[in-house]
Amino acid sequence: MLSTVAALVLPEVSPFEFGTICEVFGVDRTADGVPPFELRVCGPAAGEPVSTTVGMSVVPEYGLDGLRDADLVAVGATRLRTFPEPVLDALREAAAGGSTMLSVCSGAFVLGAAGLLDGRSCTTHWMNVDELRERHPLAQVDPDVLFVDDGDLITSAGTAAGIDACLHLVRRELGSAVVNLIARRMVVPPQRDGGQRQFVEQPVPQCSSDGLAPVLDWVIDHLEVEHTVSDLARRARMSDRSFARRFVAETGTTPHRWLTLQRVLRAQRLLEDTDLGIDDVAERSGFGSGALLRHHFRKVVGVAPADYRRTFTLRAAVAGH
């Protein structure tokens, strides 16, 4: 059963990520039919304020002893990367005692410092993925997902993905009916589609060569046209083999992959900024058919074009306003 939850807060804790844990497990919804949770807010020392990232403090009611015997230990996000040994010992003890461990966003660094990510599948905010891999090379970091369920270890991506992870755990332990009740009260979907890859700005390989740059600029202006390596090589006044070799040396990727990424980026802008149908978006971005667009878009972005549009059209409209 999932009834006792210990939320660990450490200095420079992020209030929103900590709040996702409190919102799911700290609100009494027994009148709606949700089983009761005992939420213990724990810090390095009971009653001592813990600084946050926004100029206020959190005063935990419990010290590290509050982690003991908890069904779930949930670690909020923090900007710190080194942690007191008593904190790490308490986490190791809780894990060894059978507690499920959950981290939100950069809370994964706390679990990593305790050695709890070694050999385990996990994730964190996409901006921190490389750092997590560097600090904890034995961890198996998945950069694309909203959360990873690795049994007694659940890690989430950034910010709102903590909601997804917490609700997933409720579903896993208490069933769909309970998670639907909580999600309805929170006014959030009980389960989101896709992963965090859809929120990541796609890095575009840059070309510094004076010989290739004009060709690639021309291609970007004419993505709706069919392009072959031979056509591009001719425009660059090179042989096919020399062009392909030079292209990889300059951009770090192949002409085909570069062109596909450019077309996906064009499709993203069209989906955000226009109400064109999928087939028209495919035509204007150079994919030719909706089926081909869907195939490459999902492969690069991680979700279908229609799902991407639903997520980002409103955001783009608000930003433009």
NURODO-414126 format. One line per 4 residues: their letters; for each residue x, y, z of C-alpha. Coordinates in Angstrom, 2 decimals, padded with zeros to 5 digits. Layout:
N
A = X/Y/Z  ...
***
This chain:
321
MLST = 000.00/000.00/000.00  000.94/003.63/-000.46  -000.02/005.52/002.67  003.06/007.16/004.23
VAAL = 004.98/009.69/002.11  008.15/011.46/003.23  008.96/014.55/001.15  012.62/015.51/001.52
VLPE = 013.50/019.18/001.10  017.10/020.37/000.89  018.52/023.91/000.62  017.67/025.76/-002.58
VSPF = 014.62/023.59/-003.06  012.32/024.55/-005.94  008.83/025.36/-004.58  006.91/024.21/-007.65
EFGT = 008.52/020.79/-007.86  008.12/020.36/-004.10  004.54/021.55/-004.48  003.71/018.79/-006.97
ICEV = 004.51/016.23/-004.28  002.40/018.12/-001.72  -000.52/018.54/-004.12  -000.77/014.84/-004.92
FGVD = -000.03/013.41/-001.47  -000.64/016.24/000.98  -004.25/017.26/000.27  -007.00/015.44/002.15
RTAD = -009.35/014.06/-000.50  -010.93/011.31/001.57  -014.36/012.92/001.10  -013.96/012.20/-002.64
GVPP = -013.05/008.57/-002.00  -009.26/008.93/-002.12  -007.43/006.90/000.54  -005.65/009.06/003.14
FELR = -001.94/009.80/002.85  000.31/010.79/005.72  002.70/013.40/004.32  005.86/014.08/006.32
VCGP = 007.86/017.09/005.16  011.44/016.27/006.13  014.62/018.32/006.14  018.16/017.95/007.44
AAGE = 016.81/019.03/010.85  013.24/019.37/012.13  012.07/022.96/012.52  015.08/024.51/010.78
PVST = 014.19/026.63/007.70  015.30/025.32/004.32  016.02/027.94/001.67  014.21/027.91/-001.67
TVGM = 015.04/029.31/-005.09  012.53/032.16/-004.81  013.37/034.11/-001.67  011.35/032.24/000.93
SVVP = 011.95/029.28/003.22  010.27/025.97/003.97  010.21/024.81/007.59  010.07/021.01/007.69
EYGL = 008.18/019.44/010.58  010.38/016.34/010.50  014.10/015.70/010.41  015.78/012.83/008.58
DGLR = 014.18/010.31/010.93  010.92/011.05/009.12  012.20/009.08/006.12  012.33/005.90/008.18
DADL = 009.61/003.34/007.34  007.92/005.63/004.77  006.23/003.81/001.89  007.51/006.54/-000.44
VAVG = 010.43/008.94/-000.12  009.99/011.81/-002.58  012.92/014.15/-003.23  012.17/017.62/-004.57
ATRL = 014.33/019.57/-006.99  017.36/021.47/-005.69  020.16/023.51/-007.22  022.73/021.87/-004.96
RTFP = 024.97/019.10/-006.26  026.78/018.11/-003.07  024.87/016.93/-000.01  025.58/016.22/003.65
EPVL = 026.51/012.64/004.37  023.73/012.22/006.98  021.18/013.02/004.24  022.67/010.45/001.90
DALR = 022.86/007.86/004.69  019.19/008.43/005.50  018.23/007.91/001.87  020.28/004.73/001.63
EAAA = 018.70/003.44/004.83  015.19/004.20/003.56  015.86/002.46/000.25  017.36/-000.56/001.99
GGST = 014.32/-000.67/004.26  011.96/-001.04/001.30  010.82/002.51/000.63  010.07/003.44/-002.96
MLSV = 012.28/006.35/-003.97  010.94/009.13/-006.21  012.71/012.23/-007.49  011.31/015.28/-009.23
CSGA = 013.54/017.04/-011.77  017.00/017.69/-010.30  016.11/015.68/-007.21  017.73/012.87/-009.20
FVLG = 021.12/014.34/-008.28  020.37/013.68/-004.61  019.53/010.05/-005.28  022.59/009.79/-007.52
AAGL = 024.86/011.11/-004.79  023.48/008.41/-002.50  024.41/005.78/-005.09  020.77/004.88/-005.72
LDGR = 020.93/005.49/-009.49  023.84/003.15/-010.19  022.81/000.55/-012.74  019.24/001.86/-012.77
SCTT = 017.11/003.45/-015.47  016.30/007.06/-014.65  015.72/010.54/-016.05  015.87/014.22/-015.13
HWMN = 015.15/017.59/-016.76  016.49/017.61/-020.33  018.76/020.56/-019.49  020.49/018.48/-016.78
VDEL = 020.80/015.15/-018.59  024.43/015.55/-019.61  025.43/016.68/-016.14  023.65/013.73/-014.53
RERH = 025.46/011.34/-016.87  028.80/012.98/-016.12  028.35/012.90/-012.35  026.84/009.41/-012.27
PLAQ = 028.20/007.41/-015.20  026.70/004.14/-013.92  023.17/005.54/-014.18  021.18/004.64/-017.29
VDPD = 019.74/008.05/-018.15  016.84/008.32/-020.61  016.61/011.92/-021.86  013.32/011.61/-023.76
VLFV = 010.70/010.50/-021.25  008.51/012.34/-018.74  009.36/009.82/-016.04  010.96/006.41/-015.57
DDGD = 009.39/003.67/-013.47  012.17/001.28/-012.46  010.24/-000.54/-009.77  011.21/000.90/-006.40
LITS = 012.86/003.87/-008.14  010.84/006.50/-010.01  012.51/009.57/-011.49  010.83/012.39/-013.38
AGTA = 011.84/015.02/-015.89  011.50/018.74/-015.22  008.84/020.67/-013.34  005.34/019.48/-014.32
AGID = 006.66/016.01/-015.13  006.73/015.52/-011.36  002.93/015.52/-011.49  003.04/012.78/-014.12
ACLH = 005.39/010.67/-012.00  003.38/011.08/-008.81  000.08/010.29/-010.52  001.65/007.29/-012.22
LVRR = 002.74/005.93/-008.85  -000.77/006.43/-007.45  -002.20/004.57/-010.45  000.32/001.77/-010.05
ELGS = -000.34/001.31/-006.34  -003.99/002.32/-005.89  -005.58/001.97/-009.32  -007.05/004.12/-012.07
AVVN = -010.17/005.14/-010.16  -008.13/006.81/-007.41  -005.73/008.58/-009.78  -008.65/009.86/-011.85
LIAR = -010.21/011.39/-008.75  -006.97/013.17/-007.83  -006.31/014.35/-011.39  -009.84/015.70/-011.74
RMVV = -009.43/017.76/-008.57  -006.04/019.01/-009.78  -007.52/019.83/-013.22  -004.76/017.91/-015.00
PPQR = -004.82/014.87/-017.28  -004.28/011.62/-015.36  -001.75/010.63/-018.00  000.03/012.71/-020.65
DGGQ = 001.14/011.46/-024.03  004.68/011.66/-025.32  007.88/012.54/-023.52  009.98/015.60/-022.78
RQFV = 011.64/015.39/-026.20  008.73/017.45/-027.60  009.74/020.34/-025.30  013.41/020.36/-026.28
EQPV = 014.68/022.84/-028.83  016.22/020.66/-031.55  019.91/021.49/-032.01  020.59/022.36/-035.63
PQCS = 024.04/021.34/-036.91  025.87/024.49/-037.98  028.04/024.82/-041.04  031.00/027.20/-040.93
SDGL = 032.28/026.55/-044.43  031.96/029.43/-046.88  031.59/026.82/-049.62  028.69/024.90/-048.05
APVL = 026.85/027.61/-046.12  025.29/029.31/-049.17  024.07/025.93/-050.44  022.46/025.05/-047.11
DWVI = 020.88/028.49/-046.81  019.35/027.96/-050.25  018.03/024.53/-049.22  016.35/025.98/-046.12
DHLE = 014.58/028.50/-048.35  013.44/025.69/-050.67  012.60/022.79/-048.37  009.50/021.96/-050.40
VEHT = 011.74/020.97/-053.31  013.13/017.45/-053.61  016.88/017.47/-052.91  019.45/014.79/-053.64
VSDL = 023.11/014.64/-052.68  023.98/014.93/-056.37  021.90/018.10/-056.74  023.49/019.69/-053.69
ARRA = 026.99/018.60/-054.74  026.48/020.22/-058.14  025.30/023.43/-056.52  028.42/023.38/-054.31
RMSD = 030.54/022.54/-057.38  031.89/019.33/-055.84  031.75/015.65/-056.61  029.12/013.63/-054.76
RSFA = 031.76/011.89/-052.66  033.63/015.09/-051.78  030.40/016.87/-050.91  029.18/014.07/-048.62
RRFV = 032.55/013.85/-046.87  032.80/017.64/-046.47  029.22/017.84/-045.24  029.78/015.34/-042.43
AETG = 033.07/017.01/-041.49  031.40/020.45/-041.29  028.07/019.60/-039.68  028.68/016.31/-037.89
TTPH = 025.73/014.67/-039.62  024.73/013.35/-043.04  022.92/015.43/-045.69  019.82/013.25/-045.34
RWLT = 019.62/013.64/-041.57  020.28/017.37/-041.76  017.56/017.83/-044.36  015.07/015.74/-042.37
LQRV = 015.72/017.80/-039.23  015.28/021.07/-041.15  011.96/019.82/-042.49  010.78/018.77/-039.05
LRAQ = 011.71/022.21/-037.69  009.72/023.84/-040.51  006.77/021.55/-039.74  006.95/022.52/-036.04
RLLE = 006.70/026.22/-036.91  003.79/025.61/-039.29  001.95/023.53/-036.70  002.46/026.23/-034.08
DTDL = 001.71/029.29/-036.18  -000.85/028.22/-038.80  -004.05/026.21/-039.06  -002.90/024.35/-042.16
GIDD = -003.97/020.72/-042.44  -001.40/017.98/-041.91  -001.10/017.27/-045.64  -000.48/020.96/-046.37
VAER = 002.13/021.14/-043.60  003.78/018.06/-045.10  003.81/019.67/-048.55  005.26/022.98/-047.38
SGFG = 007.93/021.34/-045.23  009.03/019.04/-048.02  007.77/015.68/-046.77  005.23/015.41/-049.56
SGAL = 002.64/013.35/-047.67  001.06/013.36/-044.25  002.19/009.79/-043.66  005.83/010.65/-044.27
LRHH = 005.55/013.74/-042.06  004.04/011.69/-039.22  006.80/009.08/-039.49  009.71/011.52/-039.33
FRKV = 008.05/013.93/-036.91  007.38/011.22/-034.32  010.91/009.88/-034.76  012.51/013.29/-034.11
VGVA = 010.05/014.97/-031.72  008.56/011.94/-029.98  004.87/012.73/-030.56  002.50/012.87/-033.53
PADY = 002.11/016.21/-035.35  -001.51/016.56/-034.21  -000.53/016.04/-030.56  002.30/018.55/-030.91
RRTF = -000.11/021.12/-032.34  -002.55/020.65/-029.46  000.26/021.20/-026.96  001.96/024.19/-028.56
TLRA = -000.58/026.17/-030.58  -001.99/027.92/-027.51  001.50/028.58/-026.13  002.58/030.15/-029.42
AVAG = -000.60/032.24/-029.63  -000.14/033.59/-026.09  003.54/034.37/-026.76  002.60/036.19/-029.97
H = -000.11/038.15/-028.20
***
